[in-house]
């Protein structure tokens, strides 16, 4: 049990200020809502979009991505296991940038989207980059003072 307690303490430890809640609310809400939208609008934001981007097994990967975005987004929102939840979202955003945004930069997406070049890439990737930076930030600093992670730490008597 000591090993599990130490592992949990390391994952939930945070000395970040309460203001981190603002980052958590933004990052968590965007992931949560985008995950839900993958199911509400599968042709444009879920399986159909993944299929259009030539993602293999789009019918499996898109719903799986949606489930991860909903689950991790909710965890990030309440600040529970925030560092752990940030990891799949970092992978998610790197994947989104590589699969859907880099073709815009390279000009290979112009055939399908009419967009190409640096400025279209910067414009189209702004939310993905913000989500990536926010997730990396949360991985580094943790959930902050106003979070379930901080409450767990106070409840166990561990010093943060």
N, C-alpha and C positions, 0 to 999 in steps of 0.2 A: 504494500500500500504506500509505503514511503516513496518508492520510485514513481508511482502514478501521481502522488501528491506533488512531488518535485517537478514532474513534467507539466502538470496542470499549472503549477505556480509560475513556471518559466513562460508558458504560453500566454497566461492572463496578466502577467506582471506589466504594470504601466506606471510611469512617473509623469506622464504627459499631462498638461493642464486640461482643465475642463473645456476649454475652447475647442478641443479636438472634436467635440460633439458636432460642431458645424460641418467638419469634413465627413464625419461618419454619416450624418443625415443626408448630405448630398450624394456621396458615393453609394451608400446603402439603398437610398430611394431610387436612384437611376438604375442600379442593377435589379432591384426588385421589380420595378415597373417594366423594364425591358424584358425581363424573364416572363412576366405575365403576358406581355404583348406577343411574345413568340407563340403563345397558345391561342390568343384572341385573334391574331392576324397571321396565321401560318403561311399564307401565300406570299405576303409582302415582307414579313419580319421573321418568319420561322423557317420551316422546311423549304418553302419556295425560294426564299432568299439564299439559303445555304446551297440549294441545288443550282441556282443561277451562278453562284460563285464557284461552282464545280467542287464543292466540299464532298468527299467520298462519304457514302452512307448518310446522306443528308436527312433522311427520314428517321434515323436514329440519333445522329449528332445534334440536330437542332433542338429536339425536345430535351435531350440530355443537357445541353447548354442552358436551356430555359430553366430546368430544374435546379441546376447549379446557381444560376443567377438569382432565382427566387430564394433558395435556401441561404446562400452566402449573403445576399443583399439583406435579408431579414436579420441574420446574425450580426452583420455590420451595423445595422440600424440600432439594435439594442445594445451593441457592444459586448456580445457574448462570443468568446473564442475568436475575437476579431483578427488576430494575427493569422490564425489557421484559416479563417474564411477569406482572408485577403490573398492567399497563395493561389487558389484556383482562379480568382478574378484577375490576377496579374497574368496568368497563362491565357485566360480568355481574351484579354485586351491585346496581348502580343499576337495571338492568333488572328484577331479581328484586323489589326493593323497590317499584318503580313498578307492575309488572304484578300481583304477587301479594299485596303487603302494604298498599299504599295503599287498595285497595278495602275492606280491613278497617277502616281508619281512617274512611273515608267512609261505612261502613255498607252499601255495595253488595254486599259479599261475604256478608252475613248470610243471604241467600236460599239460598246454596249451602253455607256452612260453619257457620252459626249463630253466627258471631263478628262483632262490630262494636264500634267505639269505641276510645278511646285505650288502655285497658289490654290489650285483645286485640291491638291493633296492636303495642304495646311487647313483649308476650310473644312473638308470632309472628315478629317481625322481629329478635329478639335475635341470632341466629346470623348473619343477613345483615348486620346492622350491625357485628358483631364482625369478620366477614370483610372488609367494606368498610374499616373502620378499620385493620385489620392490613395490607391491601393498600396503602392510601395510605401508611401508615408505611413499608413496605418500598420503595415507590417513592421516598420522600423520603430515607431513610437508606442504602438499599442492603442487601446481604445480610449484612454484618457480617464480623468477623474469621474465623470458622470457616465458610468457604464456598468453593465453587469459584471464585466471582468474586474473592475475596481471593487465592486461590492463583494464579489467572491473572495478577493484578496483580503478585504477587511474582515470578512466572516471567518476566515481561517486563522486570523491572527498573524499572518505572514507580513513581514515588513517589505514595503515597496520602495 
